[in-house]
Amino acid sequence: MRRLAPIAALIAIACTGCATGLTGDPQSVAGTEARLFGGFVSTTGGNDVQYWVEWGPTTAYGSESTHRTWSFEVQPNEPQTVLIEIAGLQRDTTYHYRFCAEDDQQTGGPGCGPDKQFTTSNVDCGDVITHDLTLTKSVQCDTGPDVGLVIGADGIDINLNGHRVSGPDGRPPKETTGVGIDNSAGHDNVTIRNGGVSQWGNALRLRNASFNAIHNVSMGGGNSSVQMEGGESNILRSVVMTGTTFAVGLRAVDTDGLVVADSSGTQWAISGSGARVVRNEVLGGPPFFSCLVVSGNRNRIAENHLFSCPGGSLVLNSGGDNEVVDNEVTGGSEPPGSEADGIRIGAFTAGTLVQGNVVVGASDDGIDVRATATRLQGNRADDNGDFGIDAVAGVTDLGGNTASGNGNPLQCRNVFCL
């Protein structure tokens, strides 16, 4: 908690037999309400100290909160910290405020702390957005609806403008609930860009929404970042999507034509057809979680960098005619005894092309191929715990694979490695 002692010491010198407010910073500000941090100090002590906030558009203030009485014993010259919520504010407006206090021995009126200012946002927590929006200030939703912004129309542009939409502050991720930006109504052609969404159960939720574009948005600090169900041709570009011990950074279920590009995060799971997952950086999360798991048909997973993935780096679970090409996988943080392959091609896949990948340092196999209908060409697998490339009999070896320094002296099985 913010320290008020230095301010209190100065007040104690200047004031005898009185109580004085200590004006702190806002804890959170939304469109029509604010939570203000502050406190008071009393030179006489006791427990009959009243405190409140004065606020208004100028230093004349004009409004004040309900007076509260401190119900615990106050030690002389010891600052007490409090939090006061004020509501009924105008959006996109700058307010002056100060904390005031008085005790039962007060003379000459209440003691008030220095003036400070805050500015409200042009939106409030829980607003349904039906027109283009440029956010004027970050919004933190400590109270009220369990949602930041709700998408309420097709074709709108949400420009976060360098600001954030944040959930409750200071709560553990497993207790963080709600949705930062909610498009579960399935609106199409929505753009969300240039800012952050943090401290929510889901930072962004899309349900049966198509042609949405999310650009330059950082998401995390809660449970999961993006939950996407259904829809088609959505784009996630230059975004950050991190998960926690309790949830993934990105979960896209039955979403066709998804593009995830030039982004970063932890623990991504994608199912659908025709996805393009390219040029991303995905790093390890909790034990036994894979960095990137893909299921579906005709997906292209290319030029990604995956590293320190305790549950395996890149897992193709199922589907046909997928491409896993030119990815770089680096191991290093897998728990003892784990089957952390660098790249794993599942048994329920067919027609997969595995080409030009580099895998170094996985705790088990560099590349583990469990489906016969797989083609391998030009991959490199070095310094992995077991095989460099371990493939089932019957795979198609297109040549150019290399392996060295792996734990199994054979280096590769069922493909030829230089």
N, C-alpha and C positions, 0 to 999 in steps of 0.2 A: 504494500500500500504506500502511496506517496507520503513522504515525510512532511510534517507541518512544524516541526520543532524549531527550525531557524526563525520562521515568522513569529512563532509564539514567544520566543525569547525577546525579540524586539518589542513586541506589544507589552510584555511584562514590565519592561523598563519604563515605557511611556505611560502606562495605565495602572492605577492602583484602585482597588475596590470596584472593579467593573468586569464585564465580559465583552469580548470582541470577536466578531466573525473572522474566519480565515477563508479566503476565496481560493478555491482550487480550480483545476481544469475540468472541462466537461468529460464525463465518462463515455457518454454516447449522445448523439444528436440525430434525429430523424426529421421528418417534414413538419410535424406539428407538436413534437414533444422533445424534451431533453432531460437527461439525467446528469446532475451536476455534483461534482465532488468538492467537498469543502469541510468546514468544521468550525470550532470556536475554542477560545481559551478564556478561563476565568482566573482572575487574580485572587479571589476569595475562596474558591472551591465550593463545596456544598453540592446540592442536587436540584436546585431551583433555577436552572439556566434554560431560557428559551432561545430558540434559534430559528432562522427562516432565510429565504432568498428573496431579494428584490430584483426585478428585471423590467426591461422596457426597451424601446427603440433608441433611447438616448440615456444619458447619465442622470436624467430626472427620474428614470425608472417608471413608476406609475402602477406596477403590479407587484404583488408579493405572495409568497406561498403561505399556507397555513402555518401558524406558529406552533412549534413542537417544544415539549418540555423534556429535557434530559432526565431520565428516570433512574440513573445510577449516580453514585457519589462521584463528584468531580474533585480531583486533586488540584490545588492551586498551581497555576502556571503550566499545567499539563495539557497539551492540545488534544482535543477529541475530534475524531474524524466522522463525518456523516455523509450521506448521499440523499439528495432531494430531487424528486422528479417534478417537472413542471410541464403542463400540457396546454392545449388551446392556442398554440403558436401559429403564426402565419408562415407559409412555406417560402423558401428562398428569401429569407429576411435575416438581417444581422441584429442581434440583441446584446445589450449591455446587462451585466448582472453582478451582484455581490452578495456575500453571506453576511448576515447580521446576527447579533446576539445581545442579550441582557440578562443579568441575574437579579436576585432580590435585594441587592445593595447598590444597584445601578443609580448613578446620578448623572444628569445631563443628557439623557437619552441613550438609545442603544449604540453599541459599538459595531461598526461595519468594516469589513475588509476592503481591499482595493478592488477597483472596477476591472472586470474582464469581459470578453466578448465571445460569442459563438454565432454561427450562421446556420440556419436550417437548410435542408435540401429542398429541391423542387418536387420530390416525391416522398411518400410516406410508406412505411412497412405495410404490406398487404394490398397496395394499390394494384388495380387491374389496368394494364397499359394497353390502350387501343390506338394510339398514334405514335409517331416517331418521338423518341425521347433522347435528350442529351442531359446526362446527370450533372448537376451543378456542384454536388458535394457528396462525400461518402455518407452512407446510411448504415447505422448499426441498430439492429432490431433486438433490443434487450427485453422489451415487453410487447404485448399486443399479439397480433396474428403470428402463427407459426410459419410464416412465409415472408420472403422479401418482396419480390415483384411477381405478378401474375401476368402472363402473356394473354391478351384478350382479343387479338385480331390477327389476320393474315397480313403478311407483307410489311411489317413494321421494322424499324431500325432502332435498336437500343444501343446508344453510344454511352458507355460508362465514363468516357472522358477522363480516364486516368484515376477514377475513384473506385471505391469498393462497396459492395452490398454485403454486410456482415451479420452473422447471427450472434447469439448471446456470448458475451466475453467471459473467458476464464473457466468454461465448463469442460470436463474431460470429453474426449471424442466419443466415447461410447454412450454418453448422455446427450450429445448434441442431436437435436431433432429438427424437423422442418426442411423446407426447400428454399434455396436462395432465389433462383429464378425458375418459375414453374410454367412449363408449356405442356402440361398433361392434358389440356383440352385439344391438342393436336393441330395447332395453327401452323400453316405452311409459309415458306419464304420469309422467315424471321431472321434477322441479323442481330447478333449480340457481339460487341467488340470493345476493345481498348479499356480494360480495367480488371477488377478482381471480384471474386465471390468466395467468401470464406466463412468457416465456423458454422456450417449447416450439416444436417444429416445427409442431404444431397445438395451440392452446390447448384447443379443444373439438372432438371428432369424434363425429358421429352417423351411423349407417348403418342404414337401414330402421327407424328409430325414429319413432314417431308420438306426437302430443300431449305432447311435451316443452315445458317452459316455462323460459326463461332470463331472469331479471330482475335488473337492477342488478348486472351483472357487467362488470368491465373486463378486456379481453383484448388482449395485444400483447407487444411486446418480443422476439418470436421470429420465426418465419417467418409463418405464417398464423394467424388467430384462430379462425375457425369453418369446418370442413369438414363439409358435410351432404350425404348421398347417400340418395335415396329417402325413404320415410316421408311423412306428411301431417300437416297442422294443427299444426305446431310454431310456437312463439312466441318471438321475440327482442324484448324490450322494455326500454328504458333500459339498453342495453349499449354498450360501446365495443369495436369490432372493427377493428383496424388491421393492415395488411400491410406488406411490405417490398419491396425491389427484386426479390425472388425469389418472392413469393407474394402472394395477395390477402388482404384482411381477412376477407371472407366469400365462400365458394363454396357455393352450394346447387344441387345437380344433381337434376333430376327429383323435386323436392319440391313437392307440391301443397298448397294452402291455407296457405302460409307467411305469417306475420305478422312484419314487421320494423317496429317503431314506436318513435319518441322516442329514437332511438339515434344514434351517431356513429361515424366511422371513415374508412378509406380503401379504395378498390379492392374494390367489391362486385360479384359476378356471381351472378345468380339465374336458374335455369331451372325451369319448372314452370307449373302452372295455378292460377288462383284466389288468387294472392298479393296481400297488402296491404302495400305499402311506403310508409309514411306518416310525415310529420313527423320526418324524419331530417336530420342534417347530415353530408354526405360531402365530404371535401376531397381535393385532389390528392395523388398519390403520385409514383412515378418517371416519367421521361419516357415519353410515348406510352401510358401506362395510362389507361383511362377510369375515371371515378369510380363509375359505376353502369351495369351492362349487364344487361338483362332479356330473356329469351326465354320464350315460352309463350303461353297463351291466358287471356283474362278476368282479367288482372292489373290492379290499380289502383295507379298510382304517383302519389302526391298529396302536396302540401304539403311537399315536401322542399327543402332548401337545399343546392345543390351549388356549390362554388367552387374556383377555381384548379386545374382539372383538365387536365393537360397533354395527355391523349389524347382529350379530349371529355368532356362532363359526363354526359349521360344518353343512353344508346344503347338503343333498342328494336330488337333484332336480328331477331326473327321471331315469328310467332304471330298470332292473331286476336282481335278484340273486346277489345283492351286500352284502358285509359284513362290518359292522361298529363295530369294536371290540376293547376293551381294550384301548380306548382313554381317556385322561384326559382333562377336559374342566374347565377353571376357568374364571368367569366373573369379572366385576368390573368397566368398563369404558363406559357402554352403555349410550347413551343420554336419557333424560327423555322422556317417552311415546313411546320408540321404542319397537318393538317386537323382542327382541334379545334373541332367544332361544339358549340354549347351543348346542343341537343337534336337527336338524329338518329333518324328513323323509317325503319327499313331497308326495302329493297325487298321482302323476303319477309314482309311484314305485311299484314293486311287488317282493315278495320273499326275502325281506331284513332281514338279521340277525343283531339284535342290542344286543350286548352281552358284559358284563364286563366293560362298560364305567362308568366313574365317572364324574359327573357334579356338580359344586359348584358355586353359586353366579351369575347365569344368571339373567338378569332383568325380563325375562318373564318365560317361562317353562324351566325346566332343559332339558327334552327330550320331544319333540313334535312330535307325530307320526300321520300322516294324511292318511296313506294307510292301508287298512285292511289286506293285505297280508304281514304282518310284524310279525316277531318273536322276542320276548324280553326275555332276561334271564340274571340274575345276575348283573343288572345295579344298581348304587347308585346315587341318586340325592338329594342334601342337600342345604338348604338355598337359594333357587331360588325364584324369585319374585312372581310366580304364582304356578302352579303345579310342583311337582317334575317330574312326568311322566304324560303327558296328551296324551292319545291314543284314536283314534276313536274306536267305538264298532266293535268287530269282529277280533281284532288282536289276535295272538296266544301268550298266556302267558306261558312261559316255567318255570317260578318260579325264586325265589332268588332275586327279585328286592327289593330295600330298598329306603326309602325316609324319611327325617326329616327336620324340621325347615323351610319348604317352606311356601310361602305366603298364599296359599289356604289350609285351615284346612283339606281338604280331602286328601292332599298330592299327591295322584295318582288317575287317572280316567281310568276305563276300563282295568286296570291291578292291581293285588294285590301287595301291597308293605308292607314289614315288618317295 
